[in-house]
Amino acid sequence: MSAPSSSKPITSTVGPRLLIIYTGGTLGMRPGDHGLSPAGDIDARLARAFGQLPLALQQVMPAYDVLSYAPLIDSSTATPGHWAQLANDIATRLADYHGVVVIHGTDTLSWTAASLAYQLQGVDRPVILTGAMQPLEAPGSDALGNLYGALRCATEPKVKEVAIYFHGKLLRGVRAIKQHSEAADAFASPNYPLLGERVGDDIVHYPSRCLADKQRGAPRFELPDYTPMGDGAIVRLVLWPGISAWQLAAWLDDERVKGAVLQLWGAGNLPDDAALLAVLAKASGEGKLLAAISQCPQGSVHLGAYAAGKDLHDAGVLSGDGMTPEAAFCKLVHLLAQPLSDEDRRQRFVTPLVGER
């Protein structure tokens, strides 16, 4: 990915100053001959959009600088390498700002948020991701409302974590999923309550739900090289009725695979098939990190609740509790990218690092 290009500040008001990082996405697209496509000149476009807000809202808008990526990223093509680049860009500039807003495509916005949460552990100010289901200049677009809310949330000193602001809701980044492909209310947090929400023109925050009091102290960022993880080292396998051991082995026996997220039925069930368990035990014995979560959007896996779950535990599969697919996958990427022992990786996976479980 090319280095981002920086713009000059486009506001001059006093008070908290924020950094807006524009990575791409529908929010910044414009119609072309072949449909919507990424567009630049985001500085002037944001200024025009914010000028459409009621005067009372303009008066509480924070000052900001803009950092625009070149080339812009289609979020459906984002990789762990992009996540690492973004985390480094934030980490190197964070001390100069009260908070950061990342404009991102919605397709993998929750994946990027989860990854940033692990890389920016202990962050002492808000890092807020947002986007839109419609372009900024489209009639009735949700973009301006999402941007306004994200900027307001990024000035809140009690939000000391990576979060997503979308459709009036502030969600923990590592707990969020994209739940709808078309609706403006596209994101949800199935297993954790909101960190805040818009009520009228105000943003109401719920500090007791945030990480601020649970992660005291200076930032302890972990910014490993994710490049080796971008070549299929982690796989995601969703069980289906009739799955066979040879199908599972086709994935897990490949020496390039270092870890896997297994999405099981219910509270952690899989078919009563000794051959399946043998494939999992073999992969785990080779040092591959296997984590189990539920296919259900809400609830958790309990590997000791049923006999099948106990067998999984005995085979070396780790419980992902109520983690989202994004949280579990990105955590495997993060742990496997670091020079940790197998035992350290396993222990850290089952330990809450950023409120992901």
N, C-alpha and C positions, 0 to 999 in steps of 0.2 A: 504494500500500500504506500502510495506517495505521501510525503510529509504534508500535513495540513498547512494551508496558507492563512495568515492572520490578517484581520482587518483592523481599521482604526476604530476607537470607541465611537458609538453613534448616539450616546446620551451624555448629559452633563449635569444631571441632578446630583445632590449630595446624598449621603447615606450609604447603605451597603452596595457594593459593586459585585456583580455576578459575571461569570463567564458562560457564554452560550457556545456550545460546540455543535455545529451543524454537520452531521454525518451523511444526511440524505433522507430518503423516505418520501411517502406520499405528501406529507405536509409541504414540502418544498417543490413538488412537481408542477409542471405546466403541460397543457395539452399540446400535442404535436401531430405530425402527419400519421404517425403510427401509434397514437394513443398517448397516455401520460408518460413523461420522461423526466429524469432529474434536471433541475434548473438551478442556476447560481444566482448572483446578485442578492443574496439573502439579507444583507445588511439593510439595503434600501427597502426591501419588501417587508421586513419586520417593522421598520420605522413607520411605513405607511399603514400597516395593519394596526399597530399600537395606537396610531393617531385616530383610529376609528372607535376606540374605546370611549365610553362616557368620561367627561372631564374628571369626575371624582375618582375614577379608577386610574386614569393617567397620572394623577397626582400621587398615588401610592406605588406607582411602578418603580422598581429599583433601577439604578444605572447598570449598564452591562457592556461588555466587550464581546465581539463575535470572532470565533475561530471556525473557519470553513474548510472542510476536507477537500482535497483535490487528488484524485477524482472522488466524486461522491460514491457512497456505497449503497447498492441495492441490498436491503437487509436480508433478502432470501439467499444471498450469496455470501453472507457473513461467515467467518471462520474463527476458531480460537485465536488465530493470529491477529485478526481485527480487534478482538476483545483485549488482547494484550497491548496493542498499540494505543487503544483508547484509554486504558488504565494508566499507561505511562504518560500520555498527554495530560491527563487529569492530575496525576501525582506531581508532575514537574511544575504545574502552574497553580496548584491549589492554595498555596500559602498567600497568594496575592489577591484572593477573592473570598467573599463570605460564603459563596456556594457556587455550584455548577449546574447548569441545565444542558442536557444532551438531547438534541433533536434526532430522532431515529425512526426508521421504518418500523411499522407495527408487526410485521411477520415474525421477526425474531427479537423484538424489543425486550420481552421478558427473559430471553436467554442471555442477552447482553447485560441486563440488570443483574441477573444472578451471578454471572461471571465477575462483574465489577465488584459486587459485594464481597466475594472471596479475596479478590486482589487488593481491595482497599479496606481491609479489616481495620477496625478502630478509627475510621475516618471521623474527624471532629467537626464536620460541617456537612450541610446537605449536598448530595449528588442526586439530582432529579432527572429521570428520563421521561420524555414525552414524545408524542407524534400526533398523527391525525388520520382519520379515515377518509378525509377529503382534502384536496389541496388548499393552501392558504387563501387563494383568491377565488375559490369556488363559491357560488351563492349558497348561503346557509352552512358553510363549512364549520366543522368543530375545531379547526386549528387554532383560531384566536383564543377561544375559551381555554383550550388546553395549555397554550403558551402562557397566558396570563396566570393561570393557577400554578403552573410549574415554577414560574418566576417568583410568585409570592411565597410558595413553599420553600424555595431555595434561600429565602432570607430568614427562615425560622431557625434560631439557634438551638432549639431543643431537638431538631431533626438531625441526628448525627449518624447517618447511614445512607445507603443507596436505596432510592425509592422510585416509584412510578406515579406520575400524576396523569390521570386520564378521566375525562367525563365527570369531573367534580369529585374524584376520589383519589386519596393518597394511599398507595399500597406499598407494603414492604417489597422491595425488588426481588428478593429471593423467595418470596411466597406467592408471586403473581403468575397468572397464566393468561394467555389470550383465549377468550371463551367464545368469541363471535367473529365471523369473517366479514361482516357487513355493518353491524349495528355500531352506533357511536359509543355505546357502553360496552366496549370490546374487551375490557380486562376485568378480572376478578381475583380475589384472594380466598380460595376455598377453605383453607384451614387456619386463617389468622385474621383478626379484625382489622378494620381500616386504621391507618395512622392519622388520618385527618380527612376532612371533606369540606366542600364549598357549601356555605349556607348564605344565600343571597350574594352579596358582594364580598363577603368575608370568608377566610379559610379558618376553620376550627380544627385545632390540633389536639391529639390525645397523647400527651407526653408519657403516660404510664405504659403505653404500648410500644414506645420507641426503645432503641438500643442505648440511648444516651447514658442512662444510669447503670447499664449492664456492661459497658465497655469503656470504663474510665481510663484516662491516661492518654499519652501521645499516640498518634497513629502508628500502627505496626504493619505497614503495607507489605504484602508479599507479591512481588512482580517477577515471577519466573518466566523463562522463555517457553511460550506455548507452541512454538513452531513444530516440534515433533508430534504434538497432539492433533495437528491439523490434517493429518494424513490417515484418518480412519482408526486411530488408536483406541477410541472409545466407541462402542456400538450401543444401540438402544433396541431391545427386543421385546415386543409386545406379544404375549402368549395368545394362541387361538386354539379353538377346539380341534383336536386331531394333530397337533404339533408332534413331530417325531424327533427322536434323539439325533438322527443323522442331519436333520435340518438345523438343530441347535449347534451341533458340532461343526457344521459348515462355517459358522461364524466364529465360534469360540476356539476352535483348534488352530485357526490362522495365527501364526507367530507374530503378525503385525498388531493383533488385538491385545491391548494391555488391560482393558477393563470393560464392563458392560453394565447397563441399567436394565434390569429385568422387570417388566410390568406384569404383575401376577393378578389373579382373580381375587376379588374380595379382600380379606384380611391377610392374604399371603398364601393362596392355594395354587397348586399346579397338578397336572395329571398324576395318577398313581402309576408311575412308570419308572422302574429302577434304572433303566437306561438313560433317562433324562437326568436323573440325579448323578449318575456316574459321569456324564459329560460335565456337569457343573463342578463336581468334586475334582475332576482332573484339571479343569481350568484354574480353579482356586488353588490347587496344589502347585501349579506352575507359577504362582505369584500374581495371577490376574485378579484384579479387584472387581468383585461382583456385588452389586447392590440391588436389593429388591424393594419395589414400591408397588402400590396398588394401581390397577387400571381405573378405579373409581376416582372421580375428581375430588371427593371429600372422604375423610377418614384416613386411617393409617393401616399399615401392615403390622401384624403381631405374629412373628414367626414361631412363638411358643404356644399359640392358642390352639392349633390343630396339628395333627400328626405330620401332615405335609410340611407345615412350617418348621417343625422340629427337624425334619429330615434336611430341609434347606439350610438351617443353621449348622447342622452337623457337616454339611457339604462345604461349609466355609462362606456361604452367602451372607452378606451383611444386611441388616434391616435399615431401610430408608425411612422408617417411621411414616410421617405424613408429608414427606417432601414432595414437591412437584417434580415432574420429569426434568424441567430445566434446572432446578436446584441440585438434583442428584447427578445429572450429567456433568454440569459445570464443576461440581465438587470433585468428581473423579478426574476431570481434566486438570484441575488445580493441584490435586494431591500427586497425581502421576507425573506432573511436570517438574516436581521438586525431588531433590536427592534425599528421599526419606527411606527408611527401612520399611519392609512390608508390614511389620507390626505397628509402626508409627502411623502409616497410612490407614490401616484398619481402625486404629484407635481414634484418629482424628475424624474419620468418616462418621463414626457413631457419636461424636462429640459435637454439640451445637457450637458453631463458630461465629455465625452472624445472624442468629435467630431463624435459621432455615428449618429447624426441627424442634 
